[in-house]
Amino acid sequence: MSVFNAYMTLSGAVDADFVRDEPLSRRTSYRIGGPAALVAHVRDYAALVRTVEVLADEGVRWVVLGKGTNVLADDAGYDGCVILLEGEFARVNVSVEDATVTAGAGAALSRVVNEALRAGLSGIEPCVGVPGTFGGAISMNAGSRREWIGRRVRDLVVYRPGEGMHRYEGGEIEWGYRATSIPTSEVILEATLSLMPADKDAIAADMDARLRRRRQSQPLSHPSCGSVFRNPPDRSVGALIESCGLAGASQGGAQISEAHANFIVNRGGATSSDVLALMTRAHDAVRARYGIDLAPEVKFLGFGG
Ligand SMILES: Cc1cc2nc3c(=O)[nH]c(=O)nc-3n(C[C@H](O)[C@H](O)[C@H](O)COP(=O)(O)OP(=O)(O)OC[C@H]3O[C@@H](n4cnc5c(N)ncnc54)[C@H](O)[C@@H]3O)c2cc1C
């Protein structure tokens, strides 16, 4: 595999910028992570396809990242290419007549939420305050515990490497709690949400209430990846970890938040090893006490994978 060959072939040849050895701490909300061998800022479909083809030819692994708000990146970095969708991929279009919002995967989720509010379209309120991109939200099926974005997806366009574009109807996809049936080999390019006309003031009031609850319950003053573990059915991970006496436990620069024990925050200089050590502690304590095997919600980047 040769990242260097891929870089030399791609640089200047496609509508994209390529950066070598860029620290992932700049690309994740955790502010953690060593260098990615290559970061590709891709602005259109042709550039994406060509980039993926060249990476495949050179045997370089790759991953699409949104804003990195649900990612723990390895201190040792990632030996592949991180692809970021920008330019054309950040478009947002609203159709008030159809009550739809169509957005590219690279658009900020907050922009999609705000455009829906401005147009008086309801349905995406559970995503207010969720950081990241629209593509990241679709990939994670973001939202609250019981209301998630997948329920609003009318259709979705992906890129299947080696094949081209493929369009799904929203109903063809299985949407679960922070999970979808979209294969991880596919790149989400764009989706259309089917929303409902509603009173703007009512939508705004609902969003305000959700934002207030978020500010009260989440430690937003330190970098984090949001919830670290998925909630088991009918249980709250935060409460489980807290009942094991681990709220406030720290390792290096990382700490299990006292405000919400399912958040591990970076209090300054935390490493991925610090976060992993606390995750292991919380996981083992909950398993020993409750027999529950907590599953991570956070995605791992690097770590040999
Ligand atoms: C303070 C805080 C609060 C949060 N609150 C919530 C919450 O209330 N609800 C919630 O659901 N989440 C929450 N999160 C988690 C996170 O914001 C969401 O999961 C978000 O949707 C991730 O978007 P992203 O663009 O940052 O994706 P990333 O973190 O960059 O990526 C997440 C995953 O999606 C994949 N991915 C990203 N884009 C694409 C694409 N175009 N095609 C294919 N795969 C892709 C990545 O490879 C990765 O596996 C919170 C995070 C933080 C830091």
The ligand as an SDF file (V2000), in Angstrom:
LIG
                    3D

 53 58  0  0  0  0  0  0  0  0999 V2000
  -21.9730   17.0660   22.9040 C   0  0  0  0  0  0  0  0  0  0  0  0
  -22.5330   15.9770   22.0230 C   0  0  0  0  0  0  0  0  0  0  0  0
  -23.8690   15.6730   22.0810 C   0  0  0  0  0  0  0  0  0  0  0  0
  -24.4240   14.6650   21.2680 C   0  0  0  0  0  0  0  0  0  0  0  0
  -25.7510   14.4140   21.3480 N   0  0  0  0  0  0  0  0  0  0  0  0
  -26.2960   13.4740   20.5280 C   0  0  0  0  0  0  0  0  0  0  0  0
  -27.6950   13.2040   20.5660 C   0  0  0  0  0  0  0  0  0  0  0  0
  -28.4650   13.8040   21.3070 O   0  0  0  0  0  0  0  0  0  0  0  0
  -28.1880   12.2670   19.7160 N   0  0  0  0  0  0  0  0  0  0  0  0
  -27.3760   11.5880   18.8530 C   0  0  0  0  0  0  0  0  0  0  0  0
  -27.8890   10.7580   18.0960 O   0  0  0  0  0  0  0  0  0  0  0  0
  -26.0450   11.8020   18.8170 N   0  0  0  0  0  0  0  0  0  0  0  0
  -25.4830   12.7260   19.6200 C   0  0  0  0  0  0  0  0  0  0  0  0
  -24.1320   12.9700   19.5740 N   0  0  0  0  0  0  0  0  0  0  0  0
  -23.2720   12.1190   18.7210 C   0  0  0  0  0  0  0  0  0  0  0  0
  -23.0000   12.6930   17.3080 C   0  0  0  0  0  0  0  0  0  0  0  0
  -23.1350   14.0980   17.3140 O   0  0  0  0  0  0  0  0  0  0  0  0
  -23.9590   12.1230   16.2820 C   0  0  0  0  0  0  0  0  0  0  0  0
  -23.7840   10.7250   16.1780 O   0  0  0  0  0  0  0  0  0  0  0  0
  -23.7550   12.7480   14.8940 C   0  0  0  0  0  0  0  0  0  0  0  0
  -24.8460   12.4190   14.0820 O   0  0  0  0  0  0  0  0  0  0  0  0
  -22.4640   12.3390   14.2080 C   0  0  0  0  0  0  0  0  0  0  0  0
  -22.2760   13.1730   13.0710 O   0  0  0  0  0  0  0  0  0  0  0  0
  -20.8290   13.4640   12.4910 P   0  0  0  0  0  0  0  0  0  0  0  0
  -20.9710   14.2160   11.2140 O   0  0  0  0  0  0  0  0  0  0  0  0
  -19.9660   14.1150   13.5070 O   0  0  0  0  0  0  0  0  0  0  0  0
  -20.3350   11.9930   12.1980 O   0  0  0  0  0  0  0  0  0  0  0  0
  -18.8960   11.3840   12.5160 P   0  0  0  0  0  0  0  0  0  0  0  0
  -18.6950   11.3540   13.9870 O   0  0  0  0  0  0  0  0  0  0  0  0
  -17.8830   12.0730   11.6960 O   0  0  0  0  0  0  0  0  0  0  0  0
  -19.0910    9.9090   11.9840 O   0  0  0  0  0  0  0  0  0  0  0  0
  -19.9050    9.0080   12.6800 C   0  0  0  0  0  0  0  0  0  0  0  0
  -20.0080    7.7260   11.8510 C   0  0  0  0  0  0  0  0  0  0  0  0
  -20.7200    7.9820   10.6530 O   0  0  0  0  0  0  0  0  0  0  0  0
  -19.9330    7.6470    9.5150 C   0  0  0  0  0  0  0  0  0  0  0  0
  -20.2360    8.6240    8.4670 N   0  0  0  0  0  0  0  0  0  0  0  0
  -20.1950    9.9650    8.5670 C   0  0  0  0  0  0  0  0  0  0  0  0
  -20.5690   10.5330    7.4070 N   0  0  0  0  0  0  0  0  0  0  0  0
  -20.8290    9.5120    6.5490 C   0  0  0  0  0  0  0  0  0  0  0  0
  -21.2500    9.4570    5.1780 C   0  0  0  0  0  0  0  0  0  0  0  0
  -21.4740   10.5530    4.4520 N   0  0  0  0  0  0  0  0  0  0  0  0
  -21.4250    8.2390    4.6180 N   0  0  0  0  0  0  0  0  0  0  0  0
  -21.2040    7.0950    5.3510 C   0  0  0  0  0  0  0  0  0  0  0  0
  -20.8130    7.0940    6.6390 N   0  0  0  0  0  0  0  0  0  0  0  0
  -20.6230    8.2880    7.2190 C   0  0  0  0  0  0  0  0  0  0  0  0
  -18.5050    7.7140    9.9940 C   0  0  0  0  0  0  0  0  0  0  0  0
  -17.6340    6.8950    9.2070 O   0  0  0  0  0  0  0  0  0  0  0  0
  -18.6390    7.2050   11.4200 C   0  0  0  0  0  0  0  0  0  0  0  0
  -18.6870    5.7960   11.4370 O   0  0  0  0  0  0  0  0  0  0  0  0
  -23.5750   13.9640   20.3810 C   0  0  0  0  0  0  0  0  0  0  0  0
  -22.2070   14.2780   20.3130 C   0  0  0  0  0  0  0  0  0  0  0  0
  -21.6890   15.2870   21.1060 C   0  0  0  0  0  0  0  0  0  0  0  0
  -20.2280   15.6260   20.9930 C   0  0  0  0  0  0  0  0  0  0  0  0
  1  2  1  0
  2  3  1  0
  2 52  2  0
  3  4  2  0
  4  5  1  0
  4 50  1  0
  5  6  2  0
  6  7  1  0
  6 13  1  0
  7  8  2  0
  7  9  1  0
  9 10  1  0
 10 11  2  0
 10 12  1  0
 12 13  2  0
 13 14  1  0
 14 15  1  0
 14 50  1  0
 15 16  1  0
 16 17  1  0
 16 18  1  0
 18 19  1  0
 18 20  1  0
 20 21  1  0
 20 22  1  0
 22 23  1  0
 23 24  1  0
 24 25  2  0
 24 26  1  0
 24 27  1  0
 27 28  1  0
 28 29  2  0
 28 30  1  0
 28 31  1  0
 31 32  1  0
 32 33  1  0
 33 34  1  0
 33 48  1  0
 34 35  1  0
 35 36  1  0
 35 46  1  0
 36 37  1  0
 36 45  1  0
 37 38  2  0
 38 39  1  0
 39 40  1  0
 39 45  2  0
 40 41  1  0
 40 42  2  0
 42 43  1  0
 43 44  2  0
 44 45  1  0
 46 47  1  0
 46 48  1  0
 48 49  1  0
 50 51  2  0
 51 52  1  0
 52 53  1  0
M  END
$$$$
